[in-house]
């Protein structure tokens, strides 16, 4: 997983020598200027609008699937088993006679939920640990950095197999919500060190700026320094990382489901659909290609969005 934005490209920016002026609302003017400038750059990027349009449609699919289909994705008719795409089912039917289009539409919600929750968890855990390590330095930094290296050294697939098989006994029935929680927990545990490294580097650079030194000399406590001066100037690189990883984590869920250790029935997700159709590619390729197409399009949209946000927030890219 690539680190999308160097810490030096932080705030407005964390690398600037002068401290940010504070406006009437208490927020640094320089930080407000960064996001304003970033929006001005984003508005002129076609890929930003393309990615936004795709993501908007995906969100509508997840939040209101009835706008796209009225077919129950769990209801199957064996008389229609493996029927190819046609007028009654534009994506065809799977082995159980279920409508592939309806399942692909309803599969957006679990896939996006895993991506969102995993991204949020990774950013929160990684950012907090990285902020603490970058500001405290010394033995705290050394301890947290070594801890992060341990988790970063775990292969994702192997770590996912170990964690998920440990949480579930063979043949154990698990609810949909618990399955989603387990997959999200697995992804967060195995990926938070990257966000930690990004935040740590940004926090180290921000803590060396003159405005932080001035605040410390005036008697500001660690909490105020971190929340008012360092945190606002270190959010940009972590935000870019999270935007890109959103799509990557959706792909990670599909990978775990494909291996049979992630989401599974009764949950309907693109990864579950791909896993169910992988052994029947020659008989019914549509049952695999259509959910795989949704998955690829979603990952591509979030990667495009992340690239656009990175270019907008990185002064060196302008």
N, C-alpha and C positions, 0 to 999 in steps of 0.2 A: 504494500500500500504506500503510494508515494505521498510525501509531505508536500502539499500543494503550494504553500506560501512560506517563504523564509521569514523568520522572526523579524529580520531587519525591515521588512515591509510593513510592520505593525501599524499602529494607530494612525495617528495623524502626525507623523509616524512615531513609533516608539523610538526610532533612531534619530529624531530631531533633537538638536541640542537645546533649544529653548523650550521652556515649559509651556503648556497650553494655558491660554488665558481663560478665565472663568467668567461666564456670562451671568445674566441676572437669574437664570433658572438654576444656577449651581453646576451645570454641565460644562465641560471644557468646550470652548468655541472651536478649538482645533479638531476635536473629535466630531463635533457636529458638522464641521466643514468637510471632514473625510467622507462621511456618509452622504452628504449632499453632493459632493463631487462624484462619488461612486455611482449614485443614481443617475447623474447626468451622463456618465459614461455608459451605463447599462442601457439607457434608453436608445442609444445609437447603435447597439449591437443586435443584428438580426437573430443570432443564435440564442440570445436571451429571450426574445419574444417567441421564437419557435419552441424552446424548452418550456417556457411558461405556459404556452398553449397546450402542449402535451401533458404537462403536470396538472393543469386545471381539469382536463378531461379525465385523467386518472383519478383525481380527487372526487369528481362527480361520480365516477364509477364506484368508488369505495363508499361514499356517503349516501348515494341515492341510486343503487343499482336498478331500481324499478324504472328509472328513466330510460334504460337501455334494453331491458328485457323483463317480461312478466313470467318467464318460465322458471319453475323451481329447479335449482341445480342439483338437488339431491334425488329427484324423482327420475327413475329410469324405466324404460320399456324394452324388455329383451327382444321383442319383435323388431326393434330398430337397432339392435346391436351392430356396431361397426358400419352403419350406413354412412356413405360419403356425404360431403356438403351438398345441399340441395335447397329447394325453395322453403321447405319447412324448418330447416336447420342449416344456416349459412356456413357453419363450421363443422357440420356433421355430428355424428353420435359416437360415443366411446363404447367400450366393451360391454358396459352395463346398460347401454341404450340411453344414456344421459346426454343432454344437449351440451355440446362442447362450448358453444358461444355463451350460453347462460353461465356455465361454470367458470369460463374465463372472465366474465364480467364480475361475478361474485368473488372470484379469486383475488381481485384487486385489494379488497379490504384487509384480509390477513397479511398479504405481502407488504402493503404499505404500512400497516400497523407495526409489523416486525422491523421494517426499515426505520420508521420514525422513532420507536422506542429504543432500538439499539443505538441509533445515532445520538439521541438525547442522553442515554445512559453513558455512552462512551465519552461524549463531550463533557458532561458534568463531572464524572469521575476523573478523567484525564486532566481536565482543566484545573480542578481543585488540587489534585496532587502536584501537577506541574507548577501551579502558582505558589504553593507552599514550598516546594523544592527550590524554585527560582528566587524567591524572596528571602527565605531563611538561610540558604546556602549551608556551608559547613557540613557537619555530620548528618543533619537532616536531609540535605540534598544528596549526599552520598548514599544514605540508606534507601531513600525513595527511588533513586536512580537504579541502584542494584536490584531493587524489587521489580521495577519496571522491566529491566533487562531479562529477568527470569521469565516473566509472562510473555515478553516479546519473543523469546527464544522458543516458545511452544509452537509447533506446527499447527496451523488452524484446523485442518481435517482431523489430525490425531487428537488434538485437544478437545475438539467437538465430540468425537466418538467417546472419549473417556468421560467427559462431563455428562453428556446426555444418557449414556448407558448406565452411569452411576445413579442418575436421578430416576431412571425408569427400570423397574424389574421386567424381565421378559414376559410378554403377554399381559402386562398390567394395563388396565383401561384408564386413560388419562383424559380429562376434560379439555375442551378447546382452549379455554383461557389459560389453563396450566401449561399446555403445550407451547403456547405463544410466549408465556413467561420464561419457560425453560430455554427456548431458543434465543430469546433476547438476552437472558443472563449469560448464556454461553458466548454469544458474540461480544458482549461487553467485557467479560473476563479476559477474552483472548485478544482484544483490540485496543483497550484503553491506553497502553503505553505509547502509542504513536501520538495521540492527542496530548499526553503528558509531556512528551519531548518538545512538541511545538509550543505549548504554553510555557514550559520551563525556559526555553531559549528566549521567548518574547519577554518573560518576566525578568530574566537576568539583565537583558538590555535595557528594559524600562527602568529597573531599579537603579541603574547607573546614570540616569539623566539628571540634569541640574535641578529640575523642578521637584524631583523626589528627594534629592539631597537638601533642598531648601525647606521642604515640608518637614523633613526629619529634624533639621536644625531649629525650626520654629516650635518643636515639641509635639508634632503630630504623632499619634500612636500608630502601631503597626496596622491595626484594623482600618483606620482612616486612610493611611497611605496606600494600602492594598486596594481598598474599595473605590477610593476617589481618584487615585493617580495611576496605579499600575493596571488594574483590571480593565478600565475603559481603553487603554492603549495596547491591550494584548488580545482583544476579542476577535479582531479581523482574521488573523491566520487560522484560528480554531474554527471560526464560522465557515471559512472556505473549505477546510478539511471536512467538516460535518456535511456540507452540501454535497460534496463529491462522494463521501462515504455512504450517504443515504442510499444511492443506487447500488453501491458495492454490497451493502448489507442485505439488500433485497436479493441480490445474486447469491450471497452467502446462505440465506435461508433456503433458497432453491437447491443449493448444493447439498445442504444437510438433509433436506427432504428427499432428494434424489437418492441419497445413500440409505434412506429408511430410518434415520435417527432424528429427523427434524419434525416438522408438522406432518400430520397424517389424518386420515378420516377420524372424526367427522368434519375436520377443517377442510375447507376448499381454498387452496392457494395454487399459484402457478407452479410452484415447486412440487406440490402434491400431484398435480395433473401430469407433469412431466414424468414423475416417478411411476405413476400408474401406467403410462403409455410407453415406457422405455422398452418393454419386452414385446411390443406389438407394432413396431415402427413399420414393418413391411405390410401388415394387414390394414392398419389405419394410421398412416403418417400424419393426417390432419390433427389427430388427438394430441400429438406431441408438438407439431410445428406451430400451431396457433398460440398455445400458452407460452411456448418458447419465444415467439415473436413479441408478445406482450412484455415478457421479461426483458428481452434485449432492448426494446423501445424505451422501457422505463429506466433502465440503467443508463442508456445513452442520454436521455433527457436530463437526468440529474448530473451526469458528468458534464454535459454542455452547460448546464446552469452553474455548476461549480467553477468551470473554466472562465465563464463570463464574470462571475463575482470575483474570482482571483485577479483577473486582468483589471477590473475596476478598482479594487482595493489596493493593488500593488502599484505604487507610484512609478516604479521602474518600467511597468508595462504600458504606461500611457505615452 
